[in-house]
């Protein structure tokens, strides 16, 4: 008896289309087009548990837009380091920053071949500014900071806004996310910022047990954290008002869309300055 044929694999950059993928599932929640049927099925299982999944993704995205505008405008930041970039969804961070400050420089970082495949869309800068993509892993922060491409794009003697949106809940404690964040912040000068968003079980713990079951069953690591655990990422920093808050109440700029509640979103977000 011969072995069965191996499952089909999209071999472009080693992308496996036979298993769900976190970035492609998030693209589905954002109503994108860069996902496969296996991702849609897994995302649909999550929607059956959490009907607000798409609302949460869109609300998180709007937080990133508002935080970036504030950084480029009111805070005067001209350099951005976005780790865990994900599949590009327009407007991307550099488009938001450069709409306010055309000379802004942005480095995107992701270790995912799916994102690498779309990296060209992340590097369409204004003439005055600059964008670059670094293929590296958050769990190896030294490889990010020491990347020649990052060093060629950003001046680490001047403030940098470090963006970790919807990343850290995919990094369990045994992969030392707090140490990685601290290493990155230690490499940045005074006046830099940390902005992040993070899923939380605080509003519906039972729902998150089920959601994590879907991710873990698909081979995707994940760990949601309480508000106090998320606050630890900001240790030693000065939080920008209103502090760590559900994203739809972090400096809102209009009425809440229909369906946005704390429980549906189940995220915390915040921004803080390095003294």
C-alpha positions in Angstrom: 0.0 0.0 0.0 1.4 3.3 -1.0 1.3 6.5 1.2 -1.6 8.9 0.3 -0.7 11.9 -1.7 0.5 14.8 0.5 -2.0 17.6 1.0 -1.9 20.4 -1.6 0.4 23.3 -0.6 0.7 26.7 -2.2 4.5 26.6 -2.6 4.8 30.3 -3.4 7.1 31.5 -0.5 6.1 28.4 1.4 2.5 29.4 2.0 0.4 26.4 3.2 -3.2 26.8 2.2 -4.4 23.6 4.0 -4.5 25.1 7.5 -6.1 28.2 8.8 -3.8 31.2 9.2 -4.2 34.1 11.7 -3.3 36.9 9.3 -5.6 35.5 6.6 -8.5 35.0 9.2 -8.0 38.7 10.3 -8.2 39.7 6.6 -11.5 37.9 6.4 -12.8 39.7 9.5 -11.8 43.0 7.9 -13.7 42.0 4.7 -10.5 41.7 2.7 -9.9 39.2 -0.1 -6.6 37.6 0.7 -7.8 34.4 2.5 -8.6 30.8 1.5 -11.6 28.6 2.1 -9.8 27.0 5.1 -9.5 30.4 6.7 -13.1 31.3 6.0 -14.3 28.1 7.7 -12.2 28.7 10.8 -13.2 32.4 11.0 -16.8 31.4 10.6 -16.5 29.1 13.6 -15.2 32.0 15.6 -18.1 34.2 14.3 -20.5 31.5 15.5 -19.0 31.9 19.0 -18.4 35.7 18.8 -20.8 37.4 16.4 -19.0 40.7 17.0 -15.6 39.4 15.5 -15.8 41.6 12.5 -16.9 44.6 14.6 -13.9 44.0 16.8 -11.5 43.9 13.9 -12.9 47.1 12.4 -12.8 48.8 15.8 -9.2 47.9 16.3 -8.3 49.2 12.9 -10.0 52.5 13.7 -8.0 52.8 16.9 -4.7 52.3 14.9 -5.8 55.2 12.6 -6.6 57.6 15.4 -3.4 56.7 17.4 -1.3 57.2 14.3 -2.9 60.5 13.4 -2.3 61.7 17.0 1.3 60.6 17.0 2.1 62.2 13.6 0.1 65.4 14.4 -0.1 66.3 18.1 2.9 64.4 19.2 5.1 65.3 16.2 6.5 61.8 15.7 8.1 61.2 12.3 9.3 57.6 12.7 7.2 54.5 13.1 8.1 50.9 13.7 5.1 48.6 13.1 5.6 45.0 14.2 3.2 42.3 13.3 2.0 44.2 10.3 -0.3 41.6 8.8 -1.8 41.6 5.3 -2.0 45.2 4.0 -5.4 46.8 4.3 -5.7 50.3 2.9 -5.2 52.8 4.4 -2.1 51.3 5.9 -0.2 52.9 8.8 2.2 54.8 6.5 -0.7 56.2 4.5 -2.3 57.5 7.7 1.0 58.9 9.1 2.1 60.5 5.8 -1.3 62.1 5.2 -0.5 64.2 8.3 3.3 64.3 8.0 4.5 63.6 4.4 8.1 63.2 5.6 7.2 60.4 8.0 9.3 57.2 7.8 7.8 53.8 8.5 9.3 50.3 8.9 7.0 47.4 8.8 8.1 44.1 10.4 6.5 40.6 10.0 7.8 37.1 10.0 5.0 35.7 7.9 5.5 34.6 4.2 1.9 35.7 3.6 2.7 39.2 4.5 6.0 39.1 2.7 4.1 38.2 -0.5 2.2 41.5 -0.1 5.1 43.7 1.1 5.2 45.8 -2.1 2.0 47.4 -1.1 3.6 48.5 2.2 6.5 50.4 0.5 4.6 53.0 -1.6 5.8 56.1 0.3 5.3 59.8 -0.3 8.3 61.4 -2.1 9.2 63.2 1.2 9.0 60.1 3.4 10.1 56.5 3.2 8.8 53.0 4.0 10.6 49.7 4.3 9.7 46.1 5.1 11.8 43.8 7.4 11.2 40.1 7.4 11.8 39.3 11.0 10.2 37.8 14.1 8.9 39.8 17.2 10.2 37.0 19.4 13.7 37.8 18.2 13.7 41.6 18.8 17.5 41.9 18.4 17.2 40.8 14.7 14.7 43.6 14.2 16.7 46.4 15.9 19.9 45.3 14.2 18.4 44.9 10.7 20.4 47.0 8.2 17.1 47.9 6.4 15.7 49.3 9.7 18.9 51.2 10.4 18.9 52.6 6.9 15.3 53.9 7.3 15.0 55.0 10.9 17.3 57.2 13.0 17.3 55.5 16.4 18.6 58.6 18.1 15.3 60.3 17.4 11.8 59.3 18.8 10.1 56.3 17.2 6.5 55.1 17.7 6.5 51.4 18.2 3.2 49.9 17.1 2.1 46.4 18.3 -1.5 46.3 17.2 -3.3 42.9 17.6 0.0 41.1 17.9 0.7 40.2 21.5 -2.3 37.9 22.0 -0.6 35.6 19.6 2.5 35.5 21.8 2.0 33.3 24.9 3.9 34.0 28.1 6.4 31.1 27.4 7.6 33.0 24.4 8.5 36.0 26.7 6.5 38.8 25.1 7.2 41.2 28.0 10.9 40.8 27.6 10.7 41.4 23.9 8.7 44.6 24.3 11.2 45.8 26.9 14.2 45.1 24.6 12.6 47.0 21.8 11.8 50.0 24.1 15.3 50.0 25.5 16.6 50.4 22.0 14.5 53.5 21.4 15.3 57.0 22.8 13.4 59.2 25.2 10.3 60.7 23.6 9.4 57.4 21.8 6.0 55.8 22.1 4.5 52.4 22.5 1.0 51.8 21.1 -0.8 48.4 21.2 -4.1 46.7 21.2 -4.8 43.3 22.8 -7.7 40.9 23.1 -9.0 40.4 26.6 -11.3 37.9 28.4 -12.4 40.5 30.9 -15.9 40.9 29.4 -16.7 37.3 28.5 -14.2 34.6 29.8 -16.3 31.7 28.6 -16.4 33.1 25.0 -12.6 33.3 25.0 -12.1 29.8 26.1 -14.1 28.7 23.0 -12.3 31.1 20.7 -8.9 30.0 21.8 -10.0 26.4 21.3 -10.6 27.2 17.6 -7.2 28.9 17.3 -5.3 26.3 19.2 -7.1 23.5 17.3 -5.9 25.1 14.1 -2.3 25.2 15.3 -2.3 29.0 16.0 -0.9 30.0 19.4 -2.8 32.5 21.5 -3.2 33.9 25.0 -5.6 36.6 25.9 -4.8 38.8 28.9 -6.6 40.9 31.6 -6.3 44.7 31.7 -3.8 44.4 34.5 -1.7 42.0 32.5 -1.8 44.3 29.4 -0.9 47.3 31.6 2.4 45.5 32.4 3.6 46.1 28.8 3.5 49.9 29.6 5.6 49.6 32.8 7.9 52.7 33.1 6.0 54.6 30.4 3.7 57.7 30.7 0.3 56.7 29.4 -1.5 59.1 27.1 -5.0 59.9 28.2 -7.4 58.1 28.5 -4.9 55.3 29.3 -5.6 51.7 28.6 -9.2 51.6 27.5 -11.5 49.7 25.2 -10.5 51.0 21.7 -13.8 52.6 20.9 -13.4 54.9 23.9 -9.8 55.8 23.2 -10.1 59.3 21.9 -13.2 58.6 19.8 -13.8 60.9 16.8 -17.5 60.2 16.1 -20.5 58.2 17.0 -20.0 54.5 17.7 -21.0 52.2 14.8 -23.9 49.9 15.4 -23.0 46.8 17.3 -19.9 48.2 19.1 -20.0 47.2 22.7 -17.3 46.4 25.2 -18.2 42.7 25.1 -18.4 42.5 21.3 -15.0 44.2 20.9 -13.2 42.5 23.8 -10.0 44.5 23.3 -8.0 47.0 25.3 -5.8 49.6 23.6 -3.4 52.2 24.7 -0.5 54.6 23.9 2.3 55.7 26.2 5.5 57.8 26.0 8.9 56.8 27.1 10.3 59.4 29.5 
